[in-house]
Amino acid sequence: MNDTTPAAAAEFSLRLRQRSGSDRVCMVSDMFDVARAMMIARIRGVWPGISQGEMRAQLFSQLYARDFSAADHARIADRLRRT
């Protein structure tokens, strides 16, 4: 679904291009921090009292599951649980 008018999309794109590279990096970093906080909140809602190691493994799975083979994913997640 796209409810943004072409004129609004063009204006938004123009304003983003006018920002400095460092401003855009900061924006992306802030967005990642918010997304990570939302993932942590969801995980804690599903698994109250989750350990730090399991939290790391769950975050890894949500962020990088498609970037590794199943065997590598399992190995990395297990290592995160133990550290």
N, C-alpha and C positions, 0 to 999 in steps of 0.2 A: 504494500500500500504506500502510495506517495501522495501526501496531502499538501505538499509545498508547491506553490505556483512557480513556473519557470522564472519569473522576474525575481521572486524572493530567493530562489536557489542561486541565480546569477549574482545577486547582491551579496549573499552569504559567501559564495566562492571568492568574489572580489575582495571582500573584507579579510578573509583568511589569507589570501595571497599578499595583501598589504602588510601583514604582520611579519615581524622579523623571524628568522629561523629559530632563534632561541625562544621566542614567545611561543612558537608552534610546538617546540619540543616540550616546554613547560605545560602546555595545554594537554598534550598526549600523556605526559607523566601524571598529571592530575587526574585525567580520565581513567588511567590504569589503576591509580590508587583507589578511586571510588569503586571501580568494578571489583577490585580485590576485596575491599571492605564488604561489598554486597555478597560476594561468594563466601566469605568467612561467616557472615551473618546467616546465610542460608544453611551452610554446613552445620553451624552450631544449633540452628533450629531443628535440623534433622537428627543430629547426634549430640544431644546435650552432654556436657562433661567429656567431650572428645579430648584425647591427649594431644600434646603439641606435635608429636611425631606423626600421629594419624592425620592431624590437620594439615601438616606439610604434604603428606601423601595425597590427601584429597585435593588440595590446591593444585599440586602437580598434575593430577589426573584431569582436572577441569581445564587447566591451561595448556597442557602439552600432550594429551593422550594421542592425538593424531600425528604427532611428530616422531613417534618411536614405534618400533615393532612391538608386538605384544610381549615378547620375551624381555626386551630392553625396558619396556614400561614397567613390567612386574619387578624386575631387578632394581630399578631406580626407586620405585615406590616403596619396596621393602627396605631399601637402604635409608630412605627418608623417615620411615617409621622407627628405625632403630637409633637415629641420631638425635 
